């Protein structure tokens, strides 16, 4: 990741409070590009989390409560009847 080299200059009011910032166009574009990179990273990370959740749910063993119960018995001639 690149470091932002920003030399901000502040706009101050009569009491000396910072009320604004001056940036060069190059500094402003650099800052916007960095924000876009971070947004892309966040979006990609959220997609990975969703995929991880889906995979975790798919790997869970199915609950035996939802499965019908079958009784095995042996029929005529040794056949297994379900």
ZAKELUM-635570 format. One record per residue (C-alpha): residue number from 1; residue in one letter; x, y, z. Coordinates in steps of 0.25 Angstrom, whole numbers, plus 5000, padded with zeros to 4 digits. Layout:
% residues N
<site><i>NUM</i><aa>a</aa><x>X</x><y>Y</y><z>Z</z></site>
...
END
This chain:
% residues 82
<site><i>1</i><aa>x</aa><x>5000</x><y>5000</y><z>5000</z></site>
<site><i>2</i><aa>x</aa><x>5005</x><y>5014</y><z>4997</z></site>
<site><i>3</i><aa>x</aa><x>5007</x><y>5024</y><z>5007</z></site>
<site><i>4</i><aa>x</aa><x>4999</x><y>5037</y><z>5006</z></site>
<site><i>5</i><aa>x</aa><x>5008</x><y>5049</y><z>5005</z></site>
<site><i>6</i><aa>x</aa><x>4999</x><y>5061</y><z>5008</z></site>
<site><i>7</i><aa>x</aa><x>5003</x><y>5074</y><z>5013</z></site>
<site><i>8</i><aa>x</aa><x>4990</x><y>5080</y><z>5017</z></site>
<site><i>9</i><aa>x</aa><x>4988</x><y>5095</y><z>5020</z></site>
<site><i>10</i><aa>x</aa><x>4977</x><y>5099</y><z>5030</z></site>
<site><i>11</i><aa>x</aa><x>4967</x><y>5110</y><z>5028</z></site>
<site><i>12</i><aa>x</aa><x>4965</x><y>5116</y><z>5042</z></site>
<site><i>13</i><aa>x</aa><x>4955</x><y>5125</y><z>5048</z></site>
<site><i>14</i><aa>x</aa><x>4957</x><y>5138</y><z>5056</z></site>
<site><i>15</i><aa>x</aa><x>4959</x><y>5129</y><z>5069</z></site>
<site><i>16</i><aa>x</aa><x>4969</x><y>5120</y><z>5062</z></site>
<site><i>17</i><aa>x</aa><x>4960</x><y>5108</y><z>5061</z></site>
<site><i>18</i><aa>x</aa><x>4962</x><y>5099</y><z>5049</z></site>
<site><i>19</i><aa>x</aa><x>4950</x><y>5101</y><z>5039</z></site>
<site><i>20</i><aa>x</aa><x>4955</x><y>5096</y><z>5026</z></site>
<site><i>21</i><aa>x</aa><x>4967</x><y>5089</y><z>5019</z></site>
<site><i>22</i><aa>x</aa><x>4974</x><y>5093</y><z>5006</z></site>
<site><i>23</i><aa>x</aa><x>4979</x><y>5081</y><z>4998</z></site>
<site><i>24</i><aa>x</aa><x>4986</x><y>5081</y><z>4984</z></site>
<site><i>25</i><aa>x</aa><x>4978</x><y>5074</y><z>4973</z></site>
<site><i>26</i><aa>x</aa><x>4989</x><y>5063</y><z>4973</z></site>
<site><i>27</i><aa>x</aa><x>4987</x><y>5061</y><z>4988</z></site>
<site><i>28</i><aa>x</aa><x>4972</x><y>5061</y><z>4987</z></site>
<site><i>29</i><aa>x</aa><x>4972</x><y>5051</y><z>4976</z></site>
<site><i>30</i><aa>x</aa><x>4982</x><y>5042</y><z>4984</z></site>
<site><i>31</i><aa>x</aa><x>4973</x><y>5043</y><z>4996</z></site>
<site><i>32</i><aa>x</aa><x>4961</x><y>5039</y><z>4987</z></site>
<site><i>33</i><aa>x</aa><x>4968</x><y>5028</y><z>4981</z></site>
<site><i>34</i><aa>x</aa><x>4972</x><y>5022</y><z>4994</z></site>
<site><i>35</i><aa>x</aa><x>4958</x><y>5023</y><z>4999</z></site>
<site><i>36</i><aa>x</aa><x>4953</x><y>5015</y><z>4987</z></site>
<site><i>37</i><aa>x</aa><x>4964</x><y>5004</y><z>4989</z></site>
<site><i>38</i><aa>x</aa><x>4959</x><y>5003</y><z>5004</z></site>
<site><i>39</i><aa>x</aa><x>4944</x><y>5002</y><z>4999</z></site>
<site><i>40</i><aa>x</aa><x>4948</x><y>4991</y><z>4989</z></site>
<site><i>41</i><aa>x</aa><x>4956</x><y>4984</y><z>5000</z></site>
<site><i>42</i><aa>x</aa><x>4944</x><y>4985</y><z>5009</z></site>
<site><i>43</i><aa>x</aa><x>4934</x><y>4980</y><z>4999</z></site>
<site><i>44</i><aa>x</aa><x>4943</x><y>4968</y><z>4995</z></site>
<site><i>45</i><aa>x</aa><x>4945</x><y>4964</y><z>5010</z></site>
<site><i>46</i><aa>x</aa><x>4929</x><y>4965</y><z>5012</z></site>
<site><i>47</i><aa>x</aa><x>4928</x><y>4955</y><z>5000</z></site>
<site><i>48</i><aa>x</aa><x>4938</x><y>4946</y><z>5006</z></site>
<site><i>49</i><aa>x</aa><x>4930</x><y>4946</y><z>5019</z></site>
<site><i>50</i><aa>x</aa><x>4917</x><y>4942</y><z>5012</z></site>
<site><i>51</i><aa>x</aa><x>4924</x><y>4931</y><z>5004</z></site>
<site><i>52</i><aa>x</aa><x>4930</x><y>4926</y><z>5017</z></site>
<site><i>53</i><aa>x</aa><x>4917</x><y>4926</y><z>5024</z></site>
<site><i>54</i><aa>x</aa><x>4910</x><y>4919</y><z>5012</z></site>
<site><i>55</i><aa>x</aa><x>4921</x><y>4908</y><z>5012</z></site>
<site><i>56</i><aa>x</aa><x>4920</x><y>4906</y><z>5028</z></site>
<site><i>57</i><aa>x</aa><x>4905</x><y>4904</y><z>5026</z></site>
<site><i>58</i><aa>x</aa><x>4907</x><y>4894</y><z>5015</z></site>
<site><i>59</i><aa>x</aa><x>4917</x><y>4886</y><z>5023</z></site>
<site><i>60</i><aa>x</aa><x>4908</x><y>4885</y><z>5035</z></site>
<site><i>61</i><aa>x</aa><x>4902</x><y>4871</y><z>5036</z></site>
<site><i>62</i><aa>x</aa><x>4888</x><y>4870</y><z>5033</z></site>
<site><i>63</i><aa>x</aa><x>4879</x><y>4869</y><z>5045</z></site>
<site><i>64</i><aa>x</aa><x>4874</x><y>4855</y><z>5048</z></site>
<site><i>65</i><aa>x</aa><x>4861</x><y>4861</y><z>5053</z></site>
<site><i>66</i><aa>x</aa><x>4857</x><y>4865</y><z>5039</z></site>
<site><i>67</i><aa>x</aa><x>4859</x><y>4851</y><z>5033</z></site>
<site><i>68</i><aa>x</aa><x>4848</x><y>4841</y><z>5032</z></site>
<site><i>69</i><aa>x</aa><x>4850</x><y>4829</y><z>5041</z></site>
<site><i>70</i><aa>x</aa><x>4851</x><y>4816</y><z>5034</z></site>
<site><i>71</i><aa>x</aa><x>4850</x><y>4802</y><z>5040</z></site>
<site><i>72</i><aa>x</aa><x>4858</x><y>4791</y><z>5034</z></site>
<site><i>73</i><aa>x</aa><x>4853</x><y>4777</y><z>5034</z></site>
<site><i>74</i><aa>x</aa><x>4856</x><y>4765</y><z>5026</z></site>
<site><i>75</i><aa>x</aa><x>4846</x><y>4760</y><z>5016</z></site>
<site><i>76</i><aa>x</aa><x>4844</x><y>4747</y><z>5010</z></site>
<site><i>77</i><aa>x</aa><x>4856</x><y>4741</y><z>5004</z></site>
<site><i>78</i><aa>x</aa><x>4865</x><y>4749</y><z>5012</z></site>
<site><i>79</i><aa>x</aa><x>4862</x><y>4762</y><z>5005</z></site>
<site><i>80</i><aa>x</aa><x>4864</x><y>4775</y><z>5013</z></site>
<site><i>81</i><aa>x</aa><x>4851</x><y>4783</y><z>5013</z></site>
<site><i>82</i><aa>x</aa><x>4851</x><y>4798</y><z>5017</z></site>
END
